[in-house]
Amino acid sequence: MSKARADILEEILAVKREEIAALKIQALAEAPHRAHRSLRAALYRDPGDPMNVLSEVKRASPSAGPIRAGADPVAIAREYADAGAAAISVLTDRQFFDGDIAFLQPCHDAVSVPILRKDFLIDPLQVQEAALHGADAVLLIVAALSPPELETMMSAVAELGLEALVEVHTLEELDVAMSLPKPPTIVGVNHRDLRTFTIDMTLTEQVAKRVPSDVVLVAESGIRTADDVHRMRDAGAHAVLVGEHLMRAASPGAALRELLA
């Protein structure tokens, strides 16, 4: 593997630091106080209930390249909602994922389910930006944050009335997240290593044994078939996050219905 590919997370975070510097110059307005849709409530399921799907608007990625170039995020979001998505994840990173922060509010206005801002968030200003643009929740990646930084970001999320999907890739990262003064109530297990892009589909099974029963568990990456969904359900996940598989389909909504069936 080339050094550039192995260091992709560091490359992305370097770009994020540049974006944050620009945000500080902009002097963001205060996020308005409004009722937010609960991602946790949308993704939680009782044992025996059908699996929930957090469907993702994802036009490209560093590992896959272009997936659905130029796709209309609002049209995709409506397809997902009509097909039974419990919530919708919207990529907002421009350089690596062909996303945009401007996608959030139109998607939020077009559907009634929660909207997650998926990006590499490392500064509270990015959480404020998410709230200003209509996000109900944000992704926080343990691999991208030190424990004090993660605690600061969790506090910023709570202060703005949002929720955080806290993503881990190892049991050690799970321990970091769960040792916070206020541990996360939604944990995502990314089967894809963000530094090497290798996938380990056993991670959800490992993490599920270590999280409290009241934590909503979301399995992420590598989920393409109904069998994959069943495997994650049997492992104890409340929901799966699916993006690339749905976005490559002729009809993302029809592909989602097949997974839910």
Secondary structure, DSSP 8 states (H G I E B T S, - for coil): --HHHHTHHHHHHHHHHHHHHHHHHH------------HHHHH---TTS--EEEEEE-SEETTTEESSTT--HHHHHHHHHHHT-SEEEEE--STTT---GGGHHHHHHH-SS-EEEES---SHHHHHHHHHTT-SEEEEEGGGS-HHHHHHHHHHHHHTT-EEEEEESSHHHHHHHHTSSS--SEEEEESB-TTT--B-TTHHHHHHTTS-TTSEEEEESS--SHHHHHHHHHHT-SEEEE-HHHHHSS-HHHHHHHHH-
